[in-house]
Every structure is written in structure tokens, then in C-alpha cells.
Amino acid sequence: MARSLKNIVVDSGLQRRMTVYFVAINFFVACVGLFIILREIRQLEVVLKNTPELTYRGHEQLASAIIAIVATSLISIVLTVAINFIASLYLSHRFAGPMKVINQFIDQMISGRFSERRQLRPNDELKPIMAKLHELAEKLEKSKT
């Protein structure tokens, strides 16, 4: 069963917070990695500048290699953030969807409708909680009659 894009965002607040956390953490880790790479490159530049036998052509090749390393690192950061944004949207949907269904089921029990049952997707992590809520609804329905 195909889902439309609008069904991905179930609880925008929760999903936004999870996405921000994922992206921020991964961006921080990527920046630390880039910082370490840049520090190593600067140390390499110092060593090479103090090496007089390196030719001007060697300096040019070294400079272009350094630029390639930095460009690759920046592309890696952007890809990491993008992939983690998508992953966080997916993972937050896996929690926000069942939470919404569970909240709706609880609301329906609060309003006195105990006989209606709600189902979660087959592999949802919160199925045990829903099973306990169904059990509670059965007991409440029996005690009501």
C-alpha cells in the first residue's frame, strides 16, 4: 500500500524536534571531522613550506590535493545531513504514527466507546502497548455492563 507524502508528517512537533536533533548531532560530528582534517592539512602545509627542495609545481599539486580533500569533506557533510534528515523523518514517523493512533484510541475510551478497536501496522514498535490498551478496553467494557 503506497503512502502519500502528506502521510509522512503525522505529528509535526515531535517529528520536527527529532529531525532537528538528528541533523544537529550529525552536523556537529561532521564538523568535528572536518576540523580535524583541516588541522592535519595545516600541519602538512607547515612541514612542506619548511621543506626547501619542494618545487613550485609540487606546491601547486599539493594545493590542489588539499582543495580536493576539503571539497570532498564538505560534500560528505552535506550528504550526511541530507541522509540523516530523511532517516530522522522516517524514524520519527515510525513513532509518531502509532502514538497518534494510541492517543485517538485512548480518547475514544475516555468518551465511553470501549467496543471499537484500533490496529497498528504489523511491525510497529508500540504494538505491545496497544495490546494492553485493548485488554483494558475489554475490562472496562465488561465492568460497564
TORVEX-447367 format. One record per residue: chain; x, y, z of N, C-alpha, C in turn. Coordinates in Angstrom, 2 decimals. Example, Ala and Ser with C-alpha at 12.3 -4.5 7.8 and 13.67 -1.06 7.14 Angstrom:
REM residues 2
  chaine       nx       ny       nz      cax      cay      caz       cx       cy       cz
       A    13.19    -5.69     7.80    12.30    -4.50     7.80    13.20    -3.30     7.80
       A    12.85    -2.25     7.08    13.67    -1.06     7.14    12.90     0.03     7.87
END
This chain:
REM residues 145
  chaine       nx       ny       nz      cax      cay      caz       cx       cy       cz
       A     0.84    -1.16     0.00     0.00     0.00     0.00     0.90     1.24     0.00
       A     0.81     2.03    -1.05     1.64     3.22    -1.17     1.09     4.34    -0.29
       A     2.00     5.06     0.33     1.62     6.18     1.19     1.94     7.47     0.45
       A     1.07     8.45     0.63     1.35     9.74     0.02     2.31    10.51     0.92
       A     2.95    11.53     0.36     3.93    12.31     1.09     3.30    13.02     2.28
       A     2.04    13.43     2.17     1.40    14.14     3.29     1.20    13.24     4.50
       A     1.19    11.92     4.32     1.03    10.99     5.44     2.33    10.76     6.21
       A     3.43    11.25     5.69     4.71    11.06     6.37     4.76    11.90     7.64
       A     4.24    13.13     7.56     4.25    14.01     8.73     2.96    13.77     9.50
       A     3.07    13.05    10.62     1.92    12.69    11.44     1.80    13.64    12.62
       A     2.90    13.84    13.32     2.96    14.75    14.47     4.11    15.70    14.19
       A     3.79    16.83    13.60     4.85    17.72    13.10     5.77    18.21    14.23
       A     5.24    18.45    15.41     6.09    18.92    16.51     7.14    17.89    16.90
       A     6.69    16.66    17.17     7.61    15.58    17.54     8.60    15.30    16.41
       A     8.10    15.20    15.21     8.96    14.87    14.08     9.96    16.00    13.81
       A     9.54    17.25    13.98    10.45    18.37    13.78    11.57    18.32    14.82
       A    11.21    18.09    16.09    12.23    18.03    17.14    13.21    16.88    16.88
       A    12.70    15.70    16.54    13.59    14.56    16.28    14.51    14.84    15.09
       A    13.96    15.47    14.06    14.75    15.79    12.88    15.85    16.79    13.22
       A    15.49    17.82    14.00    16.49    18.81    14.39    17.59    18.16    15.22
       A    17.23    17.27    16.14    18.23    16.58    16.96    19.16    15.75    16.08
       A    18.58    14.95    15.18    19.38    14.11    14.29    20.34    14.94    13.46
       A    19.80    15.97    12.81    20.62    16.78    11.91    21.68    17.53    12.70
       A    21.32    18.09    13.85    22.29    18.85    14.64    23.43    17.95    15.12
       A    23.10    16.79    15.62    24.15    15.88    16.10    25.06    15.46    14.95
       A    24.48    15.10    13.82    25.30    14.66    12.69    26.10    15.81    12.10
       A    25.53    17.00    12.08    26.26    18.15    11.58    27.44    18.44    12.49
       A    27.23    18.35    13.80    28.31    18.56    14.76    29.43    17.54    14.54
       A    29.06    16.28    14.43    30.07    15.23    14.22    30.82    15.46    12.91
       A    30.11    15.82    11.86    30.75    16.08    10.57    31.69    17.28    10.65
       A    31.28    18.32    11.37    32.14    19.50    11.52    33.39    19.18    12.32
       A    33.26    18.36    13.34    34.44    17.95    14.11    35.39    17.19    13.19
       A    34.85    16.30    12.38    35.68    15.57    11.42    36.37    16.51    10.45
       A    35.64    17.49     9.94    36.22    18.46     9.01    37.30    19.28     9.72
       A    37.05    19.67    10.95    38.04    20.43    11.71    39.33    19.63    11.86
       A    39.22    18.36    12.16    40.40    17.50    12.32    41.15    17.40    11.00
       A    40.41    17.23     9.91    41.05    17.14     8.58    41.78    18.44     8.27
       A    41.13    19.58     8.51    41.76    20.87     8.22    43.00    21.09     9.08
       A    42.95    20.68    10.34    44.11    20.82    11.22    45.28    20.00    10.68
       A    45.00    18.79    10.25    46.05    17.94     9.70    46.62    18.54     8.41
       A    45.77    19.11     7.60    46.24    19.73     6.35    47.13    20.92     6.65
       A    46.74    21.72     7.64    47.58    22.88     8.01    48.94    22.43     8.52
       A    48.96    21.36     9.30    50.24    20.84     9.79    51.10    20.35     8.62
       A    50.44    19.73     7.65    51.15    19.26     6.46    51.70    20.45     5.68
       A    50.93    21.51     5.56    51.40    22.70     4.84    52.63    23.30     5.51
       A    52.62    23.34     6.85    53.77    23.89     7.58    55.01    23.06     7.30
       A    54.87    21.77     7.36    56.01    20.88     7.11    56.52    21.08     5.68
       A    55.60    21.16     4.74    56.02    21.28     3.34    56.63    22.65     3.04
       A    56.14    23.70     3.69    56.74    25.02     3.49    58.17    25.08     4.04
       A    58.43    24.30     5.03    59.78    24.25     5.60    60.69    23.26     4.89
       A    60.17    22.68     3.82    60.96    21.75     3.02    61.38    22.48     1.74
       A    62.60    23.01     1.69    63.01    23.84     0.55    63.12    23.10    -0.77
       A    63.35    21.82    -0.76    63.54    21.10    -2.03    62.25    20.85    -2.80
       A    61.09    21.24    -2.24    59.82    21.06    -2.94    59.70    22.14    -4.01
       A    59.42    21.73    -5.22    59.34    22.68    -6.33    58.01    23.43    -6.32
       A    57.96    24.48    -7.16    56.72    25.26    -7.27    55.61    24.35    -7.80
       A    55.91    23.49    -8.75    54.91    22.55    -9.28    54.42    21.61    -8.18
       A    55.32    21.17    -7.32    54.94    20.32    -6.20    54.00    21.04    -5.25
       A    54.25    22.34    -5.03    53.36    23.14    -4.19    51.98    23.25    -4.81
       A    51.93    23.44    -6.13    50.64    23.54    -6.83    49.86    22.22    -6.72
       A    50.54    21.12    -6.92    49.88    19.82    -6.81    49.37    19.59    -5.39
       A    50.17    19.97    -4.43    49.76    19.83    -3.04    48.53    20.69    -2.75
       A    48.55    21.93    -3.24    47.41    22.84    -3.01    46.14    22.27    -3.64
       A    46.23    21.73    -4.84    45.03    21.19    -5.47    44.56    19.92    -4.76
       A    45.49    19.14    -4.21    45.10    17.96    -3.44    44.38    18.38    -2.16
       A    44.86    19.43    -1.53    44.21    19.93    -0.31    42.81    20.43    -0.62
       A    42.66    21.17    -1.71    41.33    21.66    -2.11    40.40    20.49    -2.39
       A    40.89    19.45    -3.01    40.07    18.26    -3.28    39.63    17.59    -1.98
       A    40.53    17.53    -1.01    40.18    16.93     0.28    39.10    17.74     0.97
       A    39.25    19.06     0.98    38.26    19.93     1.63    36.92    19.83     0.90
       A    36.94    19.84    -0.43    35.68    19.74    -1.19    34.99    18.42    -0.92
       A    35.75    17.35    -0.89    35.18    16.04    -0.59    34.58    16.01     0.82
       A    35.27    16.63     1.75    34.76    16.69     3.13    33.45    17.47     3.19
       A    33.38    18.60     2.51    32.15    19.40     2.51    31.00    18.65     1.86
       A    31.27    17.97     0.76    30.23    17.17     0.11    29.76    16.06     1.05
       A    30.70    15.46     1.76    30.34    14.42     2.72    29.44    14.97     3.82
       A    29.73    16.17     4.30    28.90    16.78     5.33    27.49    17.01     4.81
       A    27.38    17.58     3.62    26.05    17.85     3.04    25.28    16.56     2.84
       A    25.92    15.53     2.31    25.25    14.25     2.11    24.85    13.61     3.43
       A    25.72    13.71     4.42    25.40    13.15     5.74    24.18    13.83     6.33
       A    24.14    15.15     6.27    23.00    15.88     6.81    21.73    15.52     6.05
       A    21.80    15.45     4.73    20.61    15.12     3.92    20.11    13.70     4.22
       A    21.01    12.75     4.26    20.62    11.36     4.54    20.03    11.25     5.95
       A    20.63    11.93     6.90    20.11    11.87     8.26    18.79    12.60     8.42
       A    18.57    13.63     7.63    17.27    14.30     7.63    16.19    13.32     7.18
       A    16.45    12.61     6.10    15.48    11.63     5.59    15.29    10.49     6.59
       A    16.39    10.01     7.16    16.29     8.93     8.15    15.51     9.36     9.37
       A    15.73    10.59     9.83    15.01    11.06    11.01    13.53    11.23    10.72
       A    13.20    11.66     9.52    11.79    11.79     9.14    11.13    10.41     9.16
       A    11.81     9.42     8.61    11.28     8.06     8.59    11.13     7.50    10.01
       A    12.19     7.63    10.81    12.15     7.08    12.17    11.12     7.79    13.04
       A    11.03     9.10    12.91    10.04     9.82    13.71     8.63     9.43    13.30
       A     8.44     9.14    12.02     7.13     8.69    11.55     6.78     7.33    12.16
       A     7.78     6.48    12.33     7.55     5.16    12.91     7.05     5.26    14.35
       A     7.40     6.34    15.05     6.93     6.53    16.42     5.69     7.42    16.48
       A     5.69     8.48    15.69     4.58     9.44    15.75     3.27     8.83    15.26
       A     3.32     7.99    14.24     2.10     7.35    13.71     1.40     6.50    14.76
       A     2.10     5.53    15.36     1.47     4.72    16.40     1.02     5.54    17.61
       A     1.81     6.56    17.97     1.41     7.39    19.11     0.11     8.12    18.83
       A    -0.07     8.57    17.59    -1.31     9.25    17.24    -2.49     8.28    17.33
       A    -2.32     7.07    16.81    -3.39     6.06    16.86    -3.71     5.70    18.31
       A    -2.69     5.53    19.13    -2.90     5.19    20.54    -3.64     6.33    21.25
       A    -3.24     7.57    21.00    -3.94     8.71    21.61    -5.40     8.78    21.18
       A    -5.66     8.51    19.91    -7.04     8.50    19.43    -7.85     7.39    20.12
       A    -7.23     6.22    20.30    -7.89     5.11    20.96    -8.20     5.45    22.42
       A    -7.26     6.08    23.10    -7.48     6.50    24.48    -8.61     7.53    24.55
       A    -8.61     8.49    23.62    -9.69     9.48    23.58   -11.05     8.82    23.39
       A   -11.08     7.81    22.54   -12.36     7.12    22.28   -12.79     6.34    23.53
       A   -11.83     5.78    24.29   -12.19     5.10    25.54   -12.67     6.12    26.58
       A   -12.05     7.28    26.62   -12.47     8.33    27.56   -13.91     8.75    27.28
       A   -14.27     8.77    26.00   -15.63     9.16    25.65   -16.63     8.00    25.82
       A   -16.16     6.84    26.29   -17.04     5.72    26.61   -17.23     4.71    25.50
       A   -16.52     4.82    24.41   -16.62     3.85    23.31   -15.53     2.79    23.50
       A   -15.88     1.72    24.20   -14.90     0.68    24.52   -14.86    -0.45    23.49
       A   -15.92    -0.60    22.70   -16.01    -1.74    21.80   -15.20    -1.55    20.51
       A   -14.93    -0.31    20.14   -14.16    -0.06    18.91   -12.69    -0.35    19.17
       A   -12.05    -0.98    18.20   -10.63    -1.31    18.34    -9.84    -0.61    17.24
       A    -8.64    -0.24    17.58    -7.71     0.38    16.62    -6.56    -0.57    16.39
       A    -6.06    -0.63    15.18    -4.93    -1.51    14.85    -3.73    -0.67    14.43
       A    -2.56    -1.17    14.77    -1.32    -0.56    14.32    -0.76    -1.38    13.16
       A     0.23    -0.84    12.51     0.89    -1.58    11.43     1.55    -2.83    12.00
       A     1.74    -3.85    11.20     2.27    -5.13    11.71     3.59    -5.04    12.46
       A     4.50    -4.18    12.04     5.83    -4.14    12.67     6.03    -2.93    13.57
       A     4.96    -2.28    14.00     5.12    -1.11    14.86     5.68    -1.50    16.22
       A     6.56    -0.66    16.72     7.23    -0.92    18.00     6.27    -0.81    19.19
       A     5.20    -0.08    19.04     4.30     0.18    20.16     3.11    -0.79    20.19
       A     3.17    -1.87    19.43     2.08    -2.86    19.43     1.80    -3.45    20.82
       A     2.82    -3.73    21.65     2.52    -4.26    22.98     1.67    -3.29    23.83
       A     1.92    -2.02    23.68     1.13    -1.02    24.42    -0.30    -1.03    23.92
       A    -0.49    -1.12    22.61    -1.84    -1.15    22.05    -2.56    -2.42    22.51
       A    -1.85    -3.53    22.59    -2.47    -4.78    23.06    -2.96    -4.61    24.49
       A    -2.16    -3.98    25.34    -2.57    -3.74    26.73    -3.77    -2.78    26.78
       A    -3.80    -1.82    25.91    -4.95    -0.89    25.87    -6.21    -1.62    25.41
       A    -6.09    -2.55    24.47    -7.24    -3.35    24.05    -7.74    -4.19    25.22
       A    -6.80    -4.75    25.97    -7.15    -5.54    27.16    -7.88    -4.66    28.18
       A    -7.39    -3.47    28.38    -8.03    -2.52    29.30    -9.43    -2.16    28.81
       A    -9.57    -1.93    27.52   -10.87    -1.58    26.96   -11.87    -2.72    27.17
       A   -11.41    -3.96    27.01   -12.30    -5.12    27.23   -12.77    -5.16    28.69
       A   -11.85    -4.94    29.61   -12.22    -4.97    31.03   -13.15    -3.82    31.38
       A   -12.91    -2.66    30.81   -13.78    -1.51    31.07   -15.17    -1.74    30.47
       A   -15.20    -2.37    29.28   -16.48    -2.65    28.63   -17.28    -3.65    29.48
       A   -16.60    -4.68    30.00   -17.27    -5.67    30.86   -17.77    -5.05    32.16
       A   -16.98    -4.18    32.74   -17.39    -3.56    34.01   -18.49    -2.54    33.79
       A   -18.62    -2.01    32.59   -19.67    -1.04    32.26   -21.03    -1.72    32.19
       A   -21.06    -2.97    31.74   -22.35    -3.68    31.57   -22.79    -4.40    32.81
END
